[in-house]
Amino acid sequence: MLLNCDLGESYGSWTMGMDAAVMPHIDQANIACGFHGGDPLTIRNTLALAAQHGVTVGAHPAYPDLVGFGRRSMHLSADEIIASVHYQVAALDGMACSQGLQLAYVKPHGALYNDMMANATVRDAIMRALASFHRPLALMLQATSAANDHRQEASNHGLALLFEAFADRCYDDDGRLLARSKPGAVHDRDKMLAQVEQLQRDGTVTNVSGNTLALQADTLCVHGDNLQGVQAIEAIRALIDGK
């Protein structure tokens, strides 16, 4: 199972995350494109860091919500979503090419990601954006019980999918992430490592009600916003590598 992390989200003099500490331990870097975080210099430096460590790069587009860090839903038309995704992905694609890297996939950020998972119209617009990009890019989205439906939708657009699970989040009964406003939504270190081990061994997680939920995950999302997060990523990497 691969490890992916949202990176390159600093902006100007504001620093977000510990990218240099995280990059050696992951396989895929989801790099902000400027709409929720990430300025041109941050993007360039994050790409260089990924190249240094042999990490695959993906675009991490968001709603145009820099003030809200892309965490607020916006009522955009399908055409606006498509144009917004094209604009952001093209910027990252061009900057990656300038450093001898090739963009491999797209993972929407924050509210755009949540809306994609909950709203078929938003999901279709994002798929249409990637299908009409100048070259094929995979779409990363959450592994849920609707995975087969999502595969069919992607197939209709000629897209490849990467399904992701989450190391540090509890799952609801419907297979989605338990809302952060609810108790137990975010796992402590022990529960997180136990969930990763279960995912790797059995391809399942135990949801909030104690039931087993099968997830077909290609990649595992981890977070390195602070020292504890980086140490957790190191532990997850060792667990996955069997060290």
Secondary structure in CASP SS format (residue, H / E / C, confidence):
PFRMAT SS
TARGET T0000
AUTHOR 0000-0000-0000
METHOD secondary structure of the structure
MODEL  1
M C 1.00
L E 1.00
L E 1.00
N E 1.00
C E 1.00
D E 1.00
L E 1.00
G C 1.00
E C 1.00
S C 1.00
Y E 1.00
G C 1.00
S C 1.00
W E 1.00
T C 1.00
M C 1.00
G C 1.00
M C 1.00
D H 1.00
A H 1.00
A H 1.00
V H 1.00
M H 1.00
P H 1.00
H H 1.00
I C 1.00
D C 1.00
Q E 1.00
A E 1.00
N E 1.00
I E 1.00
A E 1.00
C C 1.00
G C 1.00
F C 1.00
H C 1.00
G C 1.00
G C 1.00
D C 1.00
P H 1.00
L H 1.00
T H 1.00
I H 1.00
R H 1.00
N H 1.00
T H 1.00
L H 1.00
A H 1.00
L H 1.00
A H 1.00
A H 1.00
Q H 1.00
H H 1.00
G C 1.00
V C 1.00
T E 1.00
V E 1.00
G E 1.00
A E 1.00
H E 1.00
P C 1.00
A C 1.00
Y C 1.00
P C 1.00
D C 1.00
L C 1.00
V C 1.00
G C 1.00
F C 1.00
G C 1.00
R C 1.00
R C 1.00
S C 1.00
M C 1.00
H C 1.00
L C 1.00
S C 1.00
A H 1.00
D H 1.00
E H 1.00
I H 1.00
I H 1.00
A H 1.00
S H 1.00
V H 1.00
H H 1.00
Y H 1.00
Q H 1.00
V H 1.00
A H 1.00
A H 1.00
L H 1.00
D H 1.00
G H 1.00
M H 1.00
A H 1.00
C H 1.00
S H 1.00
Q C 1.00
G C 1.00
L C 1.00
Q C 1.00
L C 1.00
A C 1.00
Y E 1.00
V E 1.00
K C 1.00
P C 1.00
H C 1.00
G H 1.00
A H 1.00
L H 1.00
Y H 1.00
N H 1.00
D H 1.00
M H 1.00
M H 1.00
A H 1.00
N C 1.00
A H 1.00
T H 1.00
V H 1.00
R H 1.00
D H 1.00
A H 1.00
I H 1.00
M H 1.00
R H 1.00
A H 1.00
L H 1.00
A H 1.00
S C 1.00
F C 1.00
H C 1.00
R C 1.00
P C 1.00
L C 1.00
A E 1.00
L E 1.00
M E 1.00
L E 1.00
Q E 1.00
A C 1.00
T C 1.00
S C 1.00
A C 1.00
A H 1.00
N H 1.00
D H 1.00
H H 1.00
R H 1.00
Q H 1.00
E H 1.00
A H 1.00
S H 1.00
N H 1.00
H H 1.00
G C 1.00
L C 1.00
A C 1.00
L E 1.00
L E 1.00
F E 1.00
E E 1.00
A E 1.00
F E 1.00
A C 1.00
D C 1.00
R E 1.00
C C 1.00
Y E 1.00
D C 1.00
D C 1.00
D C 1.00
G C 1.00
R C 1.00
L E 1.00
L C 1.00
A C 1.00
R C 1.00
S C 1.00
K C 1.00
P C 1.00
G C 1.00
A C 1.00
V E 1.00
H C 1.00
D C 1.00
R H 1.00
D H 1.00
K H 1.00
M H 1.00
L H 1.00
A H 1.00
Q H 1.00
V H 1.00
E H 1.00
Q H 1.00
L H 1.00
Q H 1.00
R H 1.00
D H 1.00
G C 1.00
T E 1.00
V E 1.00
T E 1.00
N C 1.00
V C 1.00
S C 1.00
G C 1.00
N C 1.00
T E 1.00
L E 1.00
A E 1.00
L C 1.00
Q C 1.00
A C 1.00
D C 1.00
T E 1.00
L E 1.00
C E 1.00
V E 1.00
H C 1.00
G C 1.00
D C 1.00
N C 1.00
L H 1.00
Q H 1.00
G H 1.00
V H 1.00
Q H 1.00
A H 1.00
I H 1.00
E H 1.00
A H 1.00
I H 1.00
R H 1.00
A H 1.00
L H 1.00
I H 1.00
D C 1.00
G C 1.00
K C 1.00
END
